[in-house]
Amino acid sequence: MNKKQDDLNREDGRTIPGRRQLLAGGLGLAAASLLSRLPAGAQPQQAGGPARPAAVFDRGRMTDGDRRKLGSLEVSSLGLGCMSMVAGFYNPAPPRQEMVTLIRAAVERGVTFFDTAEVYGPFASEEIVGEALAPFKGKVVIATKFGFAFQDGRTSGRNSQPENIRRAVEGSLKRLGVEIIDLLYQHRADPNVPVEEVAATVKDLIQQGKVKHFGLSEMAPKTIRRAHAVQKVTAVQSEYSLLERAMENGVLSTCEELGIGFVPWGPTARAFLADRFNEYSRFAQEDRRASVPTFTPEALAANMPFLRLVREWALRKGVTPVQFSLAWLLAQKPFIVPIPGTTNPHHLIENIGASGVKFSADELREFRAAISNVKVQGVRAPESALTDQ
């Protein structure tokens, strides 16, 4: 529950529009066509407040110029994370058909990169993605992941043994309704299986025509190099945002050196950078944020100055805080492709608007200097990037 949000949205007598206020302004018209395709009875959250500050906020869609390369794989500059479309993470499971509609609306607005995993649900996210993208075969890129064992419909530990990788791939192909997986990540390191063996197994699957590209998630630079020596790694996926910047300690530079794309998950810091929370926010036990260090009451209070800084810069750029945060990631390297997740059509359109936000070199230097002077709590230590997670 949030209290005193209006107080937090005022600085020096100025009203600084937050996500909820802006969603009710200019975005309302931009979202109208998308919302009209939602099932009957599905009503988005509404809020009152000032109109949006700039036209870039409700930019309708990404264009052909909004494309990036993950290695040799071309995708839209922003993807869509599909984890939260199933229960067990941040919310109860939304109606499946609404999520199918949302994914298809993303395609219509220029998104070509969709991220899922067998463990999301488990299995349910892949099924939703497969149904939603069936009409767009050959026009979109689907990434999924392996790396866990399952028992009675629940995860039972990490498992990247070759036979489990092959089992996972067969299941993913069926649920996604495709003949070949565009991008297959090892979801997490398995301490019992050398990454060279994992890479060799995926290499064999590529040769069999079941997988196109190989990726790694939450791996250290040394592990990335070891895997890449066996099978070219197309993309590395790890947590990276304005708030969580540990990947700047060796991972991004390794990707740049080896020609590997980088896909930030959690690019909005679990909606913290979307300006949804304040120091009074508390989370239900079933909400994943309840166990995340950056969302403890102490960390939320300590990190408010950081959020205010993001707000101020977003106002300066004429965009929302979440658009500013996503655009900042895009500005760091040309091979970075964030995958913000959402179940809300308003937020989908807002996120897409970030692709139109540009920074000058001076702005990037000035903002980097500003955030380096703000101490935050609950984030990863830089050293964590040097260890497989």
Protein Blocks (a to p, Z undefined) as FASTA:
>chain_A
ZZhklmmmpgehiacddfklmmmmmmmmmmmmmmmmpcehiacdddeddddfbfklmofb
dcfklccdehjaccdfbdcdfklmpghiloccddfklmmmmmmmmmmnopabdcddfkgo
ghmlmmmmmmmmmmmgoiaccdddehiaceehiaebjcfbfklmmmmmmmmmmmnopabd
fbacdfbacfkbcfklmmmmmmmmmmnopafbdcdehiafklmmmmmmmpccfbdcdddd
fklmmlmnojlmmmmmnopacddehklgnollnopacfkbccdfklmklmgmklgfklmm
mmmmmmmmmmmmmmmnopafklmmmmmmmmmpmkbccddddfbfklmmmmmmmmmpccdf
klmmmmmmmmmmpccehiacfklmmpcZZ
